[in-house]
Amino acid sequence: LHCKLDQFHLGRIRIPDSVATKQLEARVQNERNDQEEFLQKSATERERTTVEVNKIDLTTNKTLRTATAEGNLIRSKASAEAQLILAQAGINGTKMLLEAAGIETQDHKTVFTYIRTLRDRKQLNIDVSYLSDESVVRTAPFSP
């Protein structure tokens, strides 16, 4: 039998303890499940963040090492090129000096190179002077 009610009033309803306990346990279990899901998501996010940080660190280290290596290479090349230019300039300058001084024999060139090498030593103090006929003390008569 079906009937239509305009209003329905309930008085006092008592929920049995077993039903209340089951509903409360279900709600607590839902909260525990939500808590566990949140903990798992946060652990996963921490691991992802750690991986990203490590990637950035590795990229940074690689970039720094590459830049340092390239800088050292450029410095070494520049130093080698500068030494080459200095050596070529020394060779050309010596050649021009020898030509200007009229030093043509190999013996004279060797003596000049030897004196120059001695002059460049830091622990050696050397003075080179040129003798003339007037600055030589003669012990025997001179016959021109």
Secondary structure, 3 states (H helix, E strand, C coil): CCCCCCCCCCCCCCCCHHHHHHHHHHHHHHHHHHHHHHHHHHHHHHHHHHHHHHHHHHHHHHHHHHHHHHHHHHHHHHHHHHHHHHHHHHHHHHHHHHHHHCCCCHHHHHHHHHHHHHHCCCCCCCCCCCCCHHHCCCCCCCCC
